[in-house]
């Protein structure tokens, strides 16, 4: 997985779980050549009501989503991404969508991670639509971004979300266990979680608890302008604080992690969130929930306002940097993983006072095909090189860019770039253009030398 392998990368360890050869993306030639490059369906708004079993490992209920067609090309269907069905054995899946309303559901595609819903009539530009469906989520065993560790459950990417259609057609890339496949637009979520009062449910957004039926609590989490929604469920320990900049930090821990470790990580979070805010623009979501478990096989994993992490200050600073590089400033994580990983790693270096001096001297390319800007299709086929090139070489390239154009210019570049893409989507071409506009030095040879294409 791409998920913050920071502490591991720092020690030059690149052991990753084998994922085999890359999957092929399901082609949809009828939508491959669109008249424009507008990303749609736009302005999604999700409403979710789920009830858990006694342990928080199974959730059932209903989800609906409204959306607008932002494109001049009519929208005849939408796709739901059911990412966590990767963790099942298709067609036996942990995420089940049924009783679809507002459209006609097709068959599961892309390893059961995509579901086409044909709309009753095409939506023209500016028109809105909505679909709804019953939803069942069964968390599998195994400590993962979607998995459980004893009585603790982690529900990353568990909610079905709308796929994006742009000038390349529908983005139906396969799930990657080596990194991320996620590509979504900023959306609003209102998620109501009915659960036993004995378990906590840290979640994306801001949560309010109200009494439910006997022995149960109803937690309503609201999040505006986020790309995803994740939560946990279990008898977590909790320590909370507020950063000097006013961001509330909640650090949840499994029982095997000490309260002192959680308090230490709280201090890191309070410091890092303010440091990143100062560099890229104020954190807009109000609070962050950090869920600590040293059983994760990865260093950490980012979701908007919600982080899974080992007890590692480097990994936590990296995950919090992802609140900007992926969360606020989005990107196509399957096709352009460097746009969030290298940027988050560079941000972590800045937070830790590391200048990357000499790091480019240690670069050794494995082949002429290896580039910082390669997609997860390439990295799934060359998984041992993924963290080295995308994380380490990627941040080295950004350090080199800073040295070339100057620290002040680089500082201003990243801040203005984040502001201009706030709640939007970054592309390599747009970043390269912004960097070129920030300096009188011709950067053509720089991009070539650093193998940054696009």
C-alpha positions as CSV (number, residue, x, y, z in Angstrom):
1,X,0.0,0.0,0.0
2,X,1.0,3.5,-0.5
3,X,-0.4,4.5,2.8
4,X,2.3,6.4,4.7
5,X,5.2,4.1,4.7
6,X,7.2,7.1,6.1
7,X,9.0,5.6,9.0
8,X,9.9,2.6,6.8
9,X,11.0,4.7,3.9
10,X,13.1,6.8,6.2
11,X,15.0,3.7,7.1
12,X,15.2,2.6,3.5
13,X,13.0,-0.4,4.1
14,X,10.6,-1.0,1.2
15,X,9.0,-4.3,2.1
16,X,5.5,-4.3,0.8
17,X,2.8,-6.9,0.7
18,X,2.9,-8.5,-2.8
19,X,-0.1,-7.6,-4.9
20,X,0.7,-9.4,-8.1
21,X,0.3,-8.0,-11.6
22,X,-1.7,-4.8,-12.2
23,X,-5.3,-5.2,-13.1
24,X,-6.7,-3.9,-16.3
25,X,-9.2,-1.1,-16.2
26,X,-12.6,-2.0,-17.5
27,X,-12.9,-0.1,-20.8
28,X,-16.0,1.9,-21.6
29,X,-15.4,3.0,-25.2
30,X,-18.8,4.7,-25.5
31,X,-17.7,7.3,-23.0
32,X,-14.0,7.4,-23.7
33,X,-14.1,10.5,-25.9
34,X,-16.1,13.3,-24.3
35,X,-16.6,16.7,-25.7
36,X,-15.0,18.4,-22.7
37,X,-12.9,17.8,-19.6
38,X,-15.3,18.8,-16.9
39,X,-15.5,16.5,-14.0
40,X,-18.9,15.2,-13.2
41,X,-21.2,14.2,-11.4
42,X,-20.5,17.3,-9.4
43,X,-21.4,18.6,-5.9
44,X,-22.3,15.2,-4.5
45,X,-24.2,15.2,-1.2
46,X,-24.5,11.9,0.7
47,X,-27.0,11.0,3.4
48,X,-26.3,7.8,5.3
49,X,-28.1,6.0,8.1
50,X,-26.5,2.9,9.5
51,X,-27.1,0.6,12.5
52,X,-24.3,-1.6,13.9
53,X,-24.4,-5.0,15.5
54,X,-23.2,-5.4,19.1
55,X,-19.5,-5.1,18.2
56,X,-19.5,-2.5,15.3
57,X,-18.3,-5.1,12.8
58,X,-21.5,-5.2,10.8
59,X,-23.5,-2.2,9.6
60,X,-26.8,-2.1,7.8
61,X,-29.0,0.7,6.6
62,X,-29.5,3.2,3.7
63,X,-27.5,5.6,1.7
64,X,-28.6,8.2,-0.8
65,X,-26.6,10.7,-2.9
66,X,-27.7,13.7,-4.9
67,X,-25.5,15.2,-7.7
68,X,-25.4,17.7,-10.6
69,X,-24.2,17.1,-14.1
70,X,-21.6,19.8,-14.6
71,X,-20.7,18.7,-18.1
72,X,-22.1,19.8,-21.4
73,X,-22.3,16.1,-22.3
74,X,-25.5,14.5,-21.0
75,X,-25.1,12.2,-18.0
76,X,-26.9,8.9,-18.8
77,X,-25.5,6.9,-15.9
78,X,-23.4,7.1,-12.7
79,X,-21.1,4.6,-11.2
80,X,-20.7,3.7,-7.5
81,X,-17.3,2.7,-6.4
82,X,-17.5,-0.1,-3.8
83,X,-13.8,-0.1,-3.1
84,X,-13.8,-2.5,-0.1
85,X,-15.3,-5.3,-2.2
86,X,-11.6,-5.9,-3.1
87,X,-11.4,-7.5,0.3
88,X,-14.0,-10.1,-0.5
89,X,-13.9,-13.0,-3.0
90,X,-16.0,-11.7,-5.9
91,X,-19.0,-12.3,-6.2
92,X,-19.0,-12.8,-2.4
93,X,-18.5,-9.2,-1.1
94,X,-18.3,-7.4,2.2
95,X,-20.1,-4.3,0.8
96,X,-23.6,-5.1,-0.6
97,X,-25.8,-2.6,-2.4
98,X,-29.4,-3.5,-3.0
99,X,-32.9,-2.0,-3.7
100,X,-31.5,0.8,-5.8
101,X,-33.9,3.7,-6.5
102,X,-33.5,6.6,-8.9
103,X,-31.9,4.4,-11.5
104,X,-31.4,0.8,-12.7
105,X,-28.5,-1.1,-11.3
106,X,-26.3,-3.2,-13.5
107,X,-23.9,-6.0,-12.6
108,X,-20.9,-5.5,-10.5
109,X,-17.7,-4.8,-12.5
110,X,-14.0,-4.2,-11.9
111,X,-13.6,-7.1,-9.4
112,X,-17.0,-6.2,-7.8
113,X,-15.8,-2.6,-7.0
114,X,-17.9,-0.7,-9.5
115,X,-21.7,-0.7,-10.0
116,X,-23.3,1.1,-12.9
117,X,-26.6,2.8,-12.3
118,X,-28.4,3.8,-15.4
119,X,-30.5,7.0,-14.9
120,X,-34.2,7.1,-15.9
121,X,-33.4,9.9,-18.4
122,X,-30.3,11.8,-19.3
123,X,-29.3,14.7,-17.2
124,X,-28.3,17.8,-19.1
125,X,-25.8,20.3,-17.9
126,X,-26.9,21.9,-14.6
127,X,-29.6,19.3,-14.0
128,X,-29.6,17.3,-10.7
129,X,-30.4,13.7,-9.9
130,X,-30.2,11.4,-7.0
131,X,-30.0,7.7,-6.3
132,X,-30.6,5.7,-3.1
133,X,-29.9,2.1,-2.0
134,X,-29.8,-0.2,1.0
135,X,-26.3,-0.9,2.2
136,X,-24.7,-3.7,4.2
137,X,-21.1,-3.6,5.4
138,X,-19.4,-6.6,7.0
139,X,-15.9,-5.8,8.3
140,X,-13.4,-8.6,7.5
141,X,-10.8,-9.9,10.0
142,X,-7.3,-8.4,9.7
143,X,-5.8,-5.1,10.7
144,X,-6.2,-2.9,7.6
145,X,-7.8,0.3,6.5
146,X,-10.9,-1.8,6.1
147,X,-10.6,-4.6,8.7
148,X,-10.7,-5.3,12.4
149,X,-8.3,-6.0,15.2
150,X,-10.1,-8.0,17.8
151,X,-12.9,-5.7,19.1
152,X,-11.6,-2.7,17.1
153,X,-13.0,-2.0,13.6
154,X,-11.6,0.3,10.9
155,X,-14.0,1.4,8.1
156,X,-12.0,3.2,5.5
157,X,-13.6,3.4,2.0
158,X,-16.6,1.5,3.3
159,X,-19.2,3.9,1.9
160,X,-20.0,3.6,-1.8
161,X,-19.0,6.9,-3.5
162,X,-19.6,8.3,-7.0
163,X,-17.0,7.7,-9.7
164,X,-15.8,10.6,-11.8
165,X,-16.3,11.1,-15.5
166,X,-14.0,13.6,-17.3
167,X,-12.3,14.0,-20.7
168,X,-10.9,10.5,-20.3
169,X,-14.3,8.9,-19.7
170,X,-15.3,7.1,-16.5
171,X,-12.5,6.5,-14.0
172,X,-13.0,2.9,-13.1
173,X,-9.5,2.0,-12.1
174,X,-9.0,-1.2,-10.1
175,X,-8.4,-1.2,-6.3
176,X,-4.7,-1.2,-5.4
177,X,-3.5,-2.6,-2.1
178,X,-0.1,-1.1,-2.8
179,X,-1.4,2.5,-2.8
180,X,-4.7,4.2,-3.5
181,X,-7.1,4.2,-6.4
182,X,-9.3,6.9,-5.1
183,X,-10.4,9.9,-7.2
184,X,-13.5,11.8,-5.9
185,X,-14.8,15.3,-5.9
186,X,-15.3,17.4,-2.7
187,X,-18.6,16.3,-1.3
188,X,-20.9,16.8,1.7
189,X,-21.7,13.9,4.1
190,X,-24.3,13.5,6.8
191,X,-23.8,10.1,8.4
192,X,-25.9,8.8,11.2
193,X,-24.4,5.8,13.1
194,X,-26.5,3.9,15.6
195,X,-24.2,1.8,17.8
196,X,-23.9,0.3,21.3
197,X,-23.0,3.0,23.9
198,X,-20.0,0.8,24.9
199,X,-18.1,1.6,21.7
200,X,-16.8,4.8,20.3
201,X,-17.1,5.8,16.6
202,X,-14.4,8.2,15.6
203,X,-15.3,9.6,12.2
204,X,-14.7,12.1,9.5
205,X,-16.3,15.5,10.2
206,X,-17.8,16.8,13.4
207,X,-19.9,14.4,15.5
208,X,-22.8,14.9,17.9
209,X,-24.1,12.0,20.1
210,X,-27.7,11.6,21.2
211,X,-29.3,8.8,23.2
212,X,-30.7,5.9,21.1
213,X,-32.7,2.9,22.2
214,X,-31.7,1.1,25.4
215,X,-27.9,0.8,25.7
216,X,-27.3,2.5,22.3
217,X,-26.1,5.9,21.1
218,X,-26.8,7.7,17.8
219,X,-23.7,9.5,16.5
220,X,-24.4,12.0,13.7
221,X,-21.3,13.0,11.8
222,X,-21.4,16.0,9.4
223,X,-18.6,16.8,7.0
224,X,-18.6,19.5,4.3
225,X,-16.4,19.6,1.2
226,X,-14.6,16.3,1.9
227,X,-13.6,13.6,-0.6
228,X,-14.5,10.6,1.5
229,X,-15.9,9.5,4.8
230,X,-14.3,7.0,7.2
231,X,-14.9,5.8,10.7
232,X,-13.8,3.4,13.4
233,X,-15.8,1.4,15.9
234,X,-14.6,-0.1,19.2
235,X,-13.8,0.4,22.9
236,X,-11.0,2.9,22.2
237,X,-9.2,4.9,24.8
238,X,-9.3,8.6,24.1
239,X,-7.2,11.7,24.8
240,X,-8.2,15.1,23.3
241,X,-6.8,18.5,22.9
242,X,-6.8,21.6,20.8
243,X,-3.9,23.0,18.7
244,X,-2.8,26.6,19.3
245,X,-4.4,27.3,16.0
246,X,-7.8,26.1,17.2
247,X,-8.1,22.6,15.6
248,X,-9.6,20.0,17.9
249,X,-7.5,16.8,17.9
250,X,-8.9,13.5,19.2
251,X,-6.5,10.6,19.6
252,X,-8.1,7.2,19.9
253,X,-6.1,4.1,20.9
254,X,-6.5,0.4,21.1
255,X,-5.8,-1.2,24.5
256,X,-2.3,-2.3,23.6
257,X,-1.1,1.3,23.2
258,X,-0.3,3.2,26.3
259,X,-2.0,6.5,27.3
260,X,1.4,8.1,27.4
261,X,2.0,7.1,23.8
262,X,-1.4,8.6,22.8
263,X,-0.6,11.8,24.6
264,X,2.7,12.1,22.8
265,X,1.0,11.6,19.5
266,X,-1.5,14.2,20.5
267,X,1.3,16.7,20.9
268,X,2.7,15.8,17.5
269,X,-0.7,16.3,15.9
270,X,-1.3,19.6,17.5
271,X,2.1,20.9,16.3
272,X,1.9,19.4,12.8
273,X,-1.6,20.5,11.9
274,X,-0.7,24.1,12.7
275,X,2.6,23.9,10.8
276,X,0.8,22.6,7.7
277,X,-1.9,25.2,8.1
278,X,0.7,27.9,8.2
279,X,2.3,26.7,5.0
280,X,-0.7,25.8,2.9
281,X,-3.7,27.5,4.3
282,X,-5.8,27.1,7.4
283,X,-7.2,23.6,8.0
284,X,-10.9,24.0,7.2
285,X,-12.6,21.0,8.9
286,X,-12.4,21.9,12.6
287,X,-11.2,18.6,14.0
288,X,-9.1,15.5,13.3
289,X,-9.6,12.0,14.7
290,X,-6.4,9.9,14.9
291,X,-6.8,6.2,15.5
292,X,-3.7,4.5,16.8
293,X,-2.9,0.7,16.4
294,X,0.6,-0.6,16.1
295,X,-0.9,-3.7,14.4
296,X,-1.4,-1.8,11.1
297,X,1.0,-3.3,8.5
298,X,1.3,0.1,7.0
299,X,2.7,3.3,8.5
300,X,-0.6,5.2,8.3
301,X,-3.6,6.0,6.1
302,X,-5.3,9.3,5.5
303,X,-8.9,10.2,5.2
304,X,-10.5,13.7,5.5
305,X,-10.4,14.5,9.2
306,X,-9.6,10.9,10.1
307,X,-6.2,9.2,10.3
308,X,-5.1,5.6,11.0
309,X,-1.6,5.5,12.3
310,X,1.1,3.7,14.1
311,X,2.8,5.4,17.1
312,X,5.2,7.3,14.8
313,X,5.6,11.0,14.8
314,X,6.9,11.0,11.2
315,X,4.0,8.9,9.9
316,X,1.5,11.1,11.7
317,X,3.0,14.3,10.3
318,X,2.8,12.8,6.9
319,X,-0.8,11.7,7.3
320,X,-1.8,15.1,8.5
321,X,-0.1,16.7,5.5
322,X,-2.4,14.5,3.4
323,X,-5.3,16.6,4.8
324,X,-4.1,19.2,2.2
325,X,-2.4,16.9,-0.4
326,X,-5.3,14.6,-1.3
327,X,-8.0,15.9,1.0
328,X,-8.3,19.7,0.3
329,X,-6.2,19.6,-2.9
330,X,-7.5,16.4,-4.6
331,X,-5.9,14.3,-7.3
332,X,-6.4,11.1,-9.2
333,X,-4.5,8.8,-6.8
334,X,-4.4,5.8,-9.2
335,X,-2.9,7.7,-12.1
336,X,-1.0,10.4,-10.3
337,X,0.1,9.1,-6.9
338,X,3.1,11.4,-6.6
339,X,0.8,14.4,-6.4
340,X,-0.2,13.5,-2.9
341,X,2.5,11.2,-1.7
342,X,5.6,13.2,-2.7
343,X,3.9,16.4,-1.6
344,X,3.0,15.0,1.8
345,X,6.5,13.6,2.3
346,X,8.0,17.0,1.3
347,X,5.6,18.7,3.8
348,X,6.7,16.3,6.5
349,X,10.4,17.2,5.8
350,X,9.5,20.9,6.1
351,X,7.7,20.2,9.4
352,X,10.7,18.3,10.7
353,X,13.2,20.9,9.6
354,X,14.8,18.6,7.0
355,X,16.2,20.2,3.8
356,X,16.8,17.1,1.7
357,X,20.4,18.1,1.2
358,X,22.1,15.7,-1.1
359,X,19.2,13.3,-1.4
360,X,19.2,13.5,-5.2
361,X,22.8,12.2,-5.2
362,X,21.5,8.8,-4.1
363,X,19.0,8.4,-6.9
364,X,19.4,5.2,-9.0
365,X,16.8,4.4,-11.6
366,X,15.8,0.8,-12.1
367,X,14.9,1.3,-15.8
368,X,14.2,3.9,-18.4
369,X,10.5,3.3,-17.8
370,X,10.7,4.3,-14.2
371,X,9.4,7.8,-13.5
372,X,8.2,9.7,-10.5
373,X,4.9,10.3,-12.3
374,X,4.1,6.7,-13.1
375,X,0.6,5.4,-12.2
376,X,-0.3,2.6,-9.8
377,X,-0.7,0.3,-12.7
378,X,3.1,0.5,-13.1
379,X,3.8,0.5,-9.4
380,X,1.7,-2.6,-8.8
381,X,3.9,-4.4,-11.3
382,X,7.0,-3.0,-9.7
383,X,5.9,-2.8,-6.0
384,X,9.4,-2.9,-4.5
385,X,10.2,0.4,-6.1
386,X,7.1,2.3,-5.3
387,X,8.0,3.9,-2.0
388,X,11.5,4.6,-3.1
389,X,10.6,6.5,-6.2
390,X,7.2,8.1,-5.4
391,X,8.0,9.1,-1.8
392,X,11.7,9.5,-1.6
393,X,12.6,10.6,-5.2
394,X,9.4,12.6,-5.4
395,X,10.2,14.7,-2.3
396,X,13.8,15.0,-3.4
397,X,12.6,16.5,-6.7
398,X,10.5,19.1,-4.7
399,X,13.5,19.9,-2.5
400,X,15.5,20.4,-5.7
401,X,12.8,22.6,-7.2
402,X,13.0,24.7,-4.0
403,X,16.8,25.1,-4.3
404,X,16.4,26.0,-8.0
405,X,13.7,28.7,-7.8
406,X,14.5,29.8,-4.2
407,X,12.9,29.1,-0.8
408,X,10.6,32.1,-0.9
409,X,9.3,31.3,-4.4
410,X,8.8,27.7,-3.5
411,X,6.9,28.6,-0.3
412,X,4.7,31.0,-2.2
413,X,4.2,28.5,-5.0
414,X,2.8,25.8,-2.7
415,X,0.6,28.1,-0.8
416,X,-0.9,29.8,-3.8
417,X,-1.2,26.4,-5.6
418,X,-3.1,25.0,-2.7
419,X,-5.3,28.1,-2.6
420,X,-6.1,27.9,-6.3
421,X,-6.9,24.2,-6.1
422,X,-8.8,24.4,-2.7
423,X,-11.5,21.7,-2.8
424,X,-10.4,21.1,-6.4
425,X,-8.2,18.7,-8.2
426,X,-4.5,18.9,-9.0
427,X,-2.8,17.6,-12.1
428,X,0.9,17.2,-13.0
429,X,0.4,19.6,-15.9
430,X,-1.2,22.3,-13.7
431,X,1.6,22.0,-11.1
432,X,4.3,22.2,-13.7
433,X,2.7,25.3,-15.2
434,X,2.3,26.9,-11.8
435,X,6.0,26.2,-11.0
436,X,7.1,27.6,-14.3
437,X,5.1,30.8,-13.6
438,X,6.9,31.2,-10.3
439,X,10.3,31.5,-11.8
440,X,12.1,33.0,-14.8
441,X,14.3,29.9,-15.1
442,X,13.2,27.5,-17.8
443,X,12.2,24.3,-16.0
444,X,12.0,22.1,-19.1
445,X,15.3,20.3,-18.3
446,X,14.4,20.1,-14.6
447,X,11.3,18.0,-15.3
448,X,13.2,15.8,-17.7
449,X,16.1,15.2,-15.3
450,X,13.6,14.4,-12.5
451,X,11.4,12.2,-14.7
452,X,8.3,14.2,-14.1
453,X,6.1,13.8,-17.1
454,X,2.7,15.2,-17.8
